[in-house]
Amino acid sequence: MVSGIENRFFEGAENQGKNPKYSLTDLDNDNFRTIGEIMAVSLAQGGPPPAFLRGWCYNFLCTGEVDLNSLSKEDVADLESCQLISRVEDSTDAQCLMFNANEIISCGYTSQINLDSKDRIIRAIILHSTTRLIPMLQQIRKGMELYGLVDQMATNPEACRSLFVPGKIIQPDADFIMMNCQPNFSEKGTSKGRTERKIINFLQDFLQEVEMSDGETDSAAGDTEPLAVPHVLQWMTGQSHIPMLPDEKRHFKITCNFDHNCRERLGDHSVCYPIVSACTQTVTFPVQHLSTYTDFRRIMSEAVKYGGGFHRV
C-alpha cells in the first residue's frame, strides 16, 4: 500500500526523497488526506514507514510551515521545473534566456530577464515548484492527525525523521533473514539432519546470490519486477521491511520446517514448492525436491515470484 502511494502520488529521484505530485484533481478529491491517514495507520501497525519524503516536506509536516531559505534546486522534483532550471543555467546569452521567457514568467518571476539575473530566475523557479505543493502537504498533514501522529512529530522531529526521510531505514538483506531463521533440525548426526542443514546452506547461498545480483539476471530475462531480498522476506513473513518496533524486532523469527515425506503422502510427482504461512512466519521446505542447489534456486525463485497469494503454487 505505502509503495503504491509512493509510485502514484509522489515524484523524485529514488533514495533521495520525493515531493507530492502537483495534482489539483487529487487535492479536490481529498486523496492526499487519505494518504496521510494511511501513513498514520501504517506506522501505528508497525510499518512499513513512508520513508520517501524530501526533508523540506517532512519539516512542513512537523511544523505546518515552509522555511523558504532552506529550499534549493535539489528540492525540485517535477520534470518541467528541473528542465527549465537546466535551460536557464545553460543559457549563454540574453537571447537564450528569452526563449524561456513565458515559462519563467509563469513561475512568478517579475524582474528583468538577463544573464545577471540567472540566480534570481532559478530561485523563482525553485520557489514556484515547491510552494505550490503546500496545499497537498497541508492535506497530508491533516490526515496524519490520526492517532496524534502530527503531535508526536512536532514534539520529536528528529526521532521521527528516519520514518519519513530516506537514508536511515535499514533495508533487509541476506544476513538479516538468516540471523532470524530458526530451523527445526532433526537430531544431529542423522541423515535427515545433514540434509536439512544443507538446505539451510542453500537458502543462504540463494539469498546472497539475489542480493549480489541486485535483479540483473532477472531483468535480463525480461521480468518486469526483478527478484530482490525484500521480496523473499515478503513471501516468508508477509512484510518486506525490517520490524520497526523494538518488541517486534526482539520476537521476530522465521521458523523453518522440513517435509521429508511428500512422496509418501502425495504419490509420484515431479515438483513441490515450499509452503509458507506468513501469519506464523513459517516456511516448510520439501526436502525430496531440493537435493541440489540448482533445484533449490529454481523452485525458490518460482515460489517467491508466483506464490504471493493465499494458495499453493
N, C-alpha and C positions, 0 to 999 in steps of 0.2 A: 504493500500500500504506500509506504513512505517513498520507496524507489519510484513508483509510478507517479506520485505527486511531483517529485523532483524532475522527472523527464517531461511531464506535461505542463507544469506551471512555472518552471524556473529555467533560466538560461545562463550560460557562462562556461568557462573552462573547467574541465574535470579536476578535482582535488585542489582547486584554488578558490572555491566559493562561488555561489551563483546569486543572481538577483531575481526577484519575481519578474515574470514577463509582463510587459505593458499591455494589459487587456482590459478595456473598459467593459467588455461583454461579461467577462468572468467577475469583474467587480460588481456590476449591476445584478448579477445572479447570486451574489453573496458566496461565491465559490472560495474566495480567499479566507473568509471567516470559517468556512468548513475545514479548510486546510489547517488553520490554527487549532481548531478543535481536535482534528485527527492527530496533530503533533502532540498535543497535551495528553490525549488518551494513550498514544504510543509510549510516551515517556512514563506515564503512570503505570503502565503494564510491563515495564522493564525493557522497552525498546522494540525496534531499532530507533536510534536517535536521528533526528533530521540534521545530520552534521554536513550540510552542504551550503550554508549561507555565507555570503560575504560578511566581513567583520562589521562594516557600517550598517548592514541590515540588522545584524544581531544587536548592535548598540542601540538602534532605534527601538527594537522590540523590548529592550530593557528599560529605556528612558522615555520613549514616546517622542523623542526629538532627534534631529539630524545635526551633527557637527559639520557644518559646511566646510570648515577649514581643513578637516581631515580627509575630505574626498579627493581622490586622484584619478588619473585616467585608468589605473588598474581596477577601479571600481565600476568602470563602464563595461557592460556585458552584452548589450544589444548590438547586432552586426552593423546596422546602419550607422550608429554613432561611432563605432570603432573604425569603420572605413572612412568616415568623414574626418575624424581626428588624424588618420594616416595621410589623407589627401592634403590637409592643412599643413601638417608637418613637412610633407614632401614638396610643398609649393616653393618655387624658387623666385617667383616674381609676383607682382600685384595682379597680373592678368590671370595667372593660375588660380589665385585666391578668388577672383571674381567669378570664375566658372562655378564656384560652390556658394555663391552669394545667397541664393534663395534658401539653401539648406542651413547656412549659417544664421541667417536672419530668423528662420523658423525655430531656431534653438534659443531665441531670446536675446541674441547679440544685437546691440543698438548703436555701436560706435563705428568708427571708421574701419574699413577692411583694407589693410595693407600689411606689408611684411613685418613692420614694427609691432603690429597688434596680434601676431600669431598666438602668443601665450594667452592673451585675454580671450581670443576666439576659442581656443581649446578649452579654456576654463569655463566658458559659457556652455560649450557642448557637454562637458562633464556634468555641470550642474543641471542642465536640461535632462540629460539621460537618467540621472539618479533621482532628482527631486520629484519628477513626475510619477515615481513609483511609491511615493509616500501614502496615497490612498490605499494601495494594495497592502502595504505594510501595516497601516492602521487597522485594516480589516483582519489581517492575520493576527495582530496583537489582540484584537477584540475576541477572536476565537480562542486564543491561548489563555484567556482569563479563566477558562475551565480548570477546575481543581486548584485554582490560585497559582497557576504556573507563572503568570506575569509578575505577581508579587514576589515569588521566590527568585526570579531572575533579577528583579530590581534590587533585592536585598543582597544577593550573592552572584553578581555578574561574572566574576572570574571563575567561580566554581562551576557555573553552568555553561561557560563558553565552549568547552570541548564537546558539549552535546549538540551544538548548532554550527560551529565553525570547523571546517575540515583541518586535519593535521594532527589531532591529539587522540582521536579514537583509533585504537589498535585493531587492525583487521585480522580476522582469523587466519592462521597459517597451518602448515602441516604439523608443526610442533605442538600447537595448541590442541589440535584434535587428538594427537597421540598421547599427550600428557593427561588428557581427560578420558581416555579409553579405559574401561575396566573389564577386561576379558574374564570370562568364567572358564578357565582352563580345566581340562581333565587332570587326573593325577599325574604328577611329574614323573617322567621316565617311561610312560606308556606311549604306544604308537599314536594314540589319539592326541595326547598332549603335545607330542612333537609336531604333528600335523597342524594343530591349532596355532602353535607358536609360529609355524611357517606362514600361515595365513595372515597373522598379525604383522609379520615382516613384509608380506606382500602389500598389506594396507599402507604401511609406512612408505614403502617404495612408490606406491601409486600416488599417494598424496604429495610426496616430494617431486615426482615427475610432473604432476599437474601444476604445482607451484612454480617449478622452474620453467616449464614451457610457456606459462602465462597465456594459455589459449592459442599459441601459434599453430600447433598441429591441427587443432580442431578448426581454426579459422581457414587454414589452407584447404581443409576438406570441404569447406563451403557451409559450415554451420553458422547460423545467424547469431547464436549465443555461445561463445566458447566456454568449455568446461573450466571452472576455477574452484579453488578450495572452499570459498563460501557456499558454492552450490552443493558441494559434498556435505558440508555442515547442515545446510538447509534440508537436504534429503534425510540425514540421520536424525535430526532433532526438531525440525520444523522451524528453525530460525537460522539466519545466515550471519548473525552478528555475535560477538562475544557478550555474554551477560553483563549488564551494566551495574546491577545492584550487588553490593558485597555479599549478601546472604546467598544470592543466586550463584555467584561465582564459586563460593565455597562448596556448594552442593551440586555443582554441575558435573555430571558424569555421563558417559556414553557406554552403556552395557553391551558387551559383545558376546553373543552366544554362538554355538556351533551345532549344526544339524548334520549328524553322521548317517542318518537313516532315511534319506528322502527316496532312494530307490526301493527300499523295502516297503515304504508307505505308498508310493505313487506308481510303482512298477517301472518298466523300462522307459526312459525318456532321455532327451539329449541335453537339456539345459534347465537349470533352476537359477533364480535370481535371489539375492539376499532379501530377507523380509525385514522391513523397518516398521517400528512402532514409534512414531515421532512423539506421541504423548508421553510415553515412558522412556524415551530416548534409548531405545534398544534396537540393535541390529543383529539378525541371525544369519550367519554365513552357511551356504550349502557346501559342506566340505568336499563331497564327492565330485563336485564340478569345478573345483579350484585347485587342481593338482599342480598347475604351473602358473608362473606369473603372467604369461600371455593370456591364459584363460581368465585369470583374475582381472586383469586390466580390461579385457573386452567386456566381461559380464558386469563389472562395476561401472564402466563408462555407460553402458546401455541402461543400467538400473538408475543411475543418477539422472541421466538425460530424459528418460521416458517414464520414470516411476514416481513422479511427484504427486500423483493423485491418491485418493483413498481406495486403492485397489492393488492387486498384484500385477506385476508386469507380465 
